[in-house]
Amino acid sequence: MMSSYSSDVKGGGRGGMTPTPTKIPKHRSRSLSSVSCGSLHHGRGCCAGSSLERLSFLRRSGFRSDITITFPGHDVELKAHRIVLAVSSPVFDVMLYGSMAVDNVLSLPEDPPAAFEWILDYLYCDGCDVPGAHIREQVFRLAHKYHMCSLYHLCSQQLQADVTPLNFSSIYDVAVLVEDEEILEKCERVLLMTDRVLSSPDIVKLSRPALRSLLQHHSLTPSSETIVFQAIINWGCQKLKGKAEDDLRKDVISEGDRLSLRQEVEEFLPLVRFLSMTTEEFVVCVVPSNIFTSQECIAILKRIAGIEGPDLPEVASCEYTRKRKSRPAKESHRQSTEASGDPAAKPPLKRLRGSELKRYSSVREKRH
């Protein structure tokens, strides 16, 4: 039977005498095990068996939440608990408990709501599932931004496993931003399939720094430099579409659009090896874009044809006349095989010379 001690002492007074135990009435002596969770917590459900279940309940219900997360420009509000965010991220620890701590509302104008909501589920529910393809790069960026190490490594491993020529640009973009060497190494292998990477619609998703990094990459080996030029034009047109309602046509554009497009891509044009093109490639693929003036086109064409003429325009100042150098065939085959994930593909066998063949045959005869 449970008992408590009275504040009085035997015989009265405060002489330090042994306290007299006071019996608890029978109707109050029930153990806590006999009290239902519903009577203690009013049916809220927060007496789940495991700590994971209790955290999951807090996430679902918002019970005792003390911070509201908003995303300006989006009609989304998320309830959370300061302590959960703080122990998961040193950045949130400073934001919520530091000298600049907010009151009850945390505004995150730069963060995508769907990705952040996934992160909340991960923090509360100890999720091990990787984020879906539509938000994985966003989750990876946020994990890096808020220094969530375990989530960062989870996303990094997923992106390394999933990179292909079709989604190369979106993954390469975030890898350049956070300087993740492991993802960049995998992207380098996939980049051996340069034509497929540059022709992918995903190319327009590259940020300006990532596009510059890609154009300067030593593994960029297109079959023709026109593919590089067209990728830059596609990227520039997409950027202008985001700034205006009218779509740009990729074949022929107006004078006003020509100037706007040129300003958008001008910093990348000196990285294009125009002199490695044939005159036909330049006339068919470059001239119709109206990126260059007539005088600039004539100057470039004369240099391609080996005819003396005016200097190259500054915007097309690359002097390389050869195509971008490829890696050795054996290494390129090996790395492109690894990038494609085809275990059946093997590098071609080395052809044996006559003397080597005789020596190989004699060794086999001795063994047998």
C-alpha positions in Angstrom: 0.0 0.0 0.0 1.3 3.4 -0.9 2.0 5.9 2.0 3.0 9.5 2.4 4.6 11.5 5.2 2.8 14.1 7.2 4.4 17.6 7.6 3.6 17.3 11.3 5.9 15.3 13.7 4.8 13.1 16.5 4.1 15.1 19.6 3.9 18.4 17.6 6.6 21.1 17.3 9.7 20.9 15.0 12.1 19.0 17.3 13.3 16.7 14.5 11.3 13.8 15.7 10.5 10.9 13.4 7.6 11.8 11.1 4.4 9.8 11.5 3.3 8.0 8.3 -0.2 8.8 7.2 -2.3 6.2 5.5 -3.9 6.9 2.2 -7.6 6.2 2.0 -8.5 3.0 0.2 -10.5 4.9 -2.5 -7.3 6.8 -3.4 -4.8 3.9 -3.2 -5.2 2.7 -6.8 -1.9 2.2 -8.6 -1.2 4.3 -11.8 -1.3 1.1 -13.8 -5.0 0.9 -13.1 -5.6 4.5 -14.4 -6.5 4.5 -18.1 -4.6 6.6 -20.6 -7.8 8.2 -21.6 -8.5 9.5 -18.1 -4.9 10.9 -17.9 -4.7 12.5 -21.3 -8.4 13.0 -22.1 -8.3 10.6 -25.1 -5.6 12.6 -26.9 -3.7 9.4 -27.8 -0.3 10.5 -26.6 0.2 7.5 -24.4 1.3 5.3 -27.3 3.6 2.5 -26.4 6.9 3.5 -28.0 8.8 6.8 -28.2 8.5 6.7 -32.0 4.7 6.3 -31.8 4.5 9.3 -29.4 6.6 11.5 -31.7 4.5 10.4 -34.6 1.4 11.4 -32.7 3.0 14.9 -32.0 3.7 15.3 -35.7 0.2 14.3 -36.8 -1.8 16.2 -34.1 0.4 19.2 -33.4 -0.2 18.5 -29.7 1.7 21.1 -27.5 3.3 22.6 -30.6 5.1 25.9 -29.9 6.1 27.1 -33.3 4.3 27.7 -36.6 6.3 27.5 -39.8 5.1 29.6 -42.7 6.2 29.9 -46.3 5.4 33.4 -47.8 3.8 33.1 -51.2 2.3 29.7 -50.3 -0.9 29.0 -48.4 0.9 26.5 -46.1 1.4 26.5 -42.3 3.1 23.7 -40.4 3.0 23.1 -36.7 6.2 21.9 -35.0 8.0 21.8 -31.7 11.1 23.9 -31.1 13.0 21.2 -29.3 12.6 18.7 -32.1 14.0 21.1 -34.7 16.8 22.3 -32.4 18.1 18.8 -31.7 18.0 17.9 -35.4 19.8 21.0 -36.7 22.4 23.4 -35.2 21.0 26.1 -37.5 17.5 25.7 -36.1 19.0 25.7 -32.6 20.4 29.2 -33.2 17.2 30.4 -35.0 14.9 29.2 -32.2 17.0 29.5 -29.0 19.7 32.0 -29.9 19.8 35.7 -29.4 17.8 36.2 -32.6 15.1 33.6 -31.7 11.6 34.2 -33.2 8.5 34.2 -31.0 5.8 31.8 -32.3 6.1 32.1 -36.1 9.1 31.0 -38.2 9.0 32.3 -41.7 11.0 30.4 -44.4 10.5 32.3 -47.7 13.2 30.5 -49.6 12.2 26.9 -48.7 9.8 24.8 -50.8 6.9 23.7 -48.5 6.5 20.2 -49.8 10.2 19.4 -49.3 10.2 20.9 -45.8 7.1 19.0 -44.8 8.9 15.8 -45.9 11.8 16.7 -43.6 9.4 17.3 -40.7 8.0 13.8 -41.2 11.6 12.4 -41.3 12.6 14.2 -38.1 9.5 13.1 -36.1 9.0 9.6 -37.5 12.6 8.6 -37.9 11.8 7.9 -41.5 14.2 5.7 -43.5 12.4 6.1 -46.9 14.2 8.3 -49.4 12.3 11.3 -50.7 10.5 11.0 -54.0 12.1 12.1 -57.3 10.0 15.3 -57.5 11.5 16.7 -54.3 14.8 14.9 -53.7 17.1 17.7 -54.9 15.1 20.2 -52.8 15.3 18.0 -49.7 19.1 17.6 -50.4 19.5 21.4 -50.6 17.6 21.9 -47.3 19.6 19.1 -45.5 22.8 21.0 -46.5 21.4 24.4 -45.6 20.3 23.3 -42.1 23.3 21.0 -41.5 21.3 17.8 -41.1 24.1 15.3 -41.6 22.3 12.0 -41.6 19.6 13.2 -44.0 22.3 14.8 -46.2 24.2 11.5 -46.6 20.9 9.6 -47.2 20.1 12.0 -50.1 23.6 12.0 -51.4 23.6 8.2 -51.8 20.3 8.2 -53.5 21.3 10.9 -56.0 24.6 9.0 -56.8 22.5 5.9 -57.5 19.9 7.7 -59.6 21.9 10.0 -61.9 21.3 9.4 -65.6 21.7 11.5 -68.8 18.0 12.5 -68.5 18.2 13.9 -65.0 21.9 14.8 -65.0 21.4 18.5 -65.1 19.2 18.8 -62.0 21.5 16.6 -59.9 24.7 18.2 -61.2 23.2 21.6 -60.4 22.7 20.8 -56.7 26.1 18.9 -56.5 27.9 22.0 -57.8 26.0 24.2 -55.2 26.9 22.1 -52.2 30.3 20.8 -53.6 29.5 17.2 -53.1 32.6 15.4 -54.5 31.0 11.9 -54.6 28.0 13.1 -56.6 30.2 15.1 -58.9 32.4 12.0 -59.5 29.4 10.0 -60.6 28.2 12.9 -62.8 31.6 12.9 -64.5 31.1 9.3 -65.5 27.6 10.0 -66.9 28.9 13.1 -68.7 30.9 10.7 -71.0 27.5 10.4 -72.8 27.7 14.1 -73.6 25.3 14.2 -76.5 22.5 12.7 -74.5 23.2 15.0 -71.5 23.2 18.2 -73.6 20.2 17.2 -75.7 18.1 16.4 -72.6 15.2 18.8 -71.8 16.6 18.8 -68.3 19.5 21.0 -69.4 17.5 24.2 -68.9 17.3 23.5 -65.2 21.0 24.3 -64.7 21.8 27.4 -62.7 24.3 29.9 -64.2 27.3 28.7 -62.1 26.5 25.0 -62.9 26.2 25.7 -66.6 29.6 27.4 -66.7 31.1 24.5 -64.7 29.7 22.0 -67.2 30.9 23.9 -70.3 34.4 23.9 -68.8 34.4 20.3 -67.7 37.2 18.1 -69.1 34.8 15.2 -69.7 32.5 17.2 -72.0 33.1 15.5 -75.4 30.3 16.2 -77.8 30.2 14.6 -81.3 29.8 18.2 -82.6 30.3 21.6 -81.1 26.9 22.6 -82.5 25.3 20.4 -79.7 27.0 22.6 -77.1 25.8 25.8 -78.8 22.2 24.6 -79.1 22.2 23.6 -75.4 23.3 27.1 -74.5 20.5 28.6 -76.7 17.9 26.3 -75.2 19.0 27.3 -71.7 18.9 31.0 -72.6 15.4 30.8 -74.2 14.1 29.0 -71.1 15.5 31.8 -68.9 13.8 34.5 -71.0 10.5 32.5 -71.0 10.6 32.7 -67.2 10.9 36.5 -67.4 8.2 37.1 -70.1 4.9 35.7 -71.2 5.8 35.4 -74.9 7.6 32.2 -75.9 10.8 32.5 -78.0 11.1 30.5 -81.1 14.3 28.6 -81.3 14.8 28.9 -85.1 14.3 32.6 -85.9 13.8 35.3 -83.3 13.1 39.0 -83.6 15.7 41.7 -83.2 14.6 42.7 -79.7 14.5 39.0 -78.6 17.9 38.5 -80.2 19.5 41.2 -78.1 17.8 39.8 -74.9 18.9 36.3 -75.7 22.4 37.4 -76.5 22.7 39.2 -73.1 21.4 36.1 -71.4 24.0 33.7 -72.9 26.9 36.1 -73.7 29.1 34.9 -70.9 29.0 31.3 -72.2 29.7 32.0 -75.9 33.5 32.3 -75.5 33.5 28.8 -74.2 32.1 27.4 -77.5 34.7 26.1 -80.0 33.1 27.7 -83.1 36.4 27.1 -85.1 36.0 23.4 -84.6 32.8 23.5 -86.6 32.6 23.1 -90.3 31.3 26.0 -92.4 28.1 24.0 -93.1 27.5 23.4 -89.4 28.0 27.0 -88.6 25.6 28.2 -91.4 22.9 25.6 -90.6 23.0 25.6 -86.8 24.4 29.0 -85.6 23.5 31.7 -88.2 19.7 31.1 -87.9 19.8 31.8 -84.2 20.6 35.5 -84.9 22.9 35.6 -81.9 25.7 37.1 -84.0 25.5 40.1 -86.3 26.3 39.7 -90.0 29.8 41.1 -89.6 30.5 38.7 -86.7 29.2 35.7 -88.7 31.5 36.6 -91.7 34.5 37.0 -89.4 33.9 33.5 -87.8 33.2 31.8 -91.1 36.4 33.2 -92.6 38.4 31.8 -89.8 36.8 28.4 -90.1 37.6 28.3 -93.8 41.2 29.4 -93.2 40.7 32.7 -94.9 42.4 35.8 -93.6 40.0 38.4 -92.3 39.0 40.5 -89.3 39.7 39.3 -85.8 37.2 37.1 -84.1 34.5 39.0 -82.1 35.2 39.0 -78.4 32.0 37.1 -77.8 33.3 34.2 -79.8 37.0 34.5 -79.0 37.7 30.8 -78.4 40.7 29.9 -80.7 40.5 26.1 -80.4 40.2 24.6 -83.9 40.0 20.9 -82.8 37.2 19.1 -81.2 37.2 18.5 -77.5 39.6 15.7 -76.7 38.0 12.4 -75.7 39.3 10.1 -73.1 41.1 6.9 -74.2 38.6 4.5 -75.8 39.1 1.8 -73.1 38.6 4.2 -70.2 35.6 5.8 -71.9 34.0 2.5 -72.4 34.6 1.3 -68.9 33.3 4.5 -67.3 30.3 4.8 -69.6 29.5 1.1 -68.8 29.6 1.9 -65.1 27.4 5.0 -65.6 24.8 3.1 -67.6 24.8 0.3 -64.9 24.9 -2.5 -67.6 26.9 -5.4 -66.0 26.8 -7.3 -69.2 28.7 -4.7 -71.2 32.5 -5.4 -71.2 35.4 -3.6 -72.8 36.7 -5.1 -76.1 39.3 -7.8 -75.7 42.9 -6.8 -76.6 44.0 -8.2 -79.9 47.2 -10.3 -79.5 50.2 -9.9 -81.8 51.7 -12.9 -83.5 54.6 -13.4 -81.0 52.2 -12.9 -78.1 49.8 -15.4 -79.6 52.5 -18.1 -79.9 53.6 -17.5 -76.3 50.1 -17.7 -75.1 49.4 -20.9 -77.0 52.6 -22.6 -75.6 51.6 -21.7 -72.1 48.2 -23.2 -72.6 49.7 -26.5 -73.9 52.0 -26.8 -70.9 49.1 -26.3 -68.5 47.1 -29.0 -70.3 
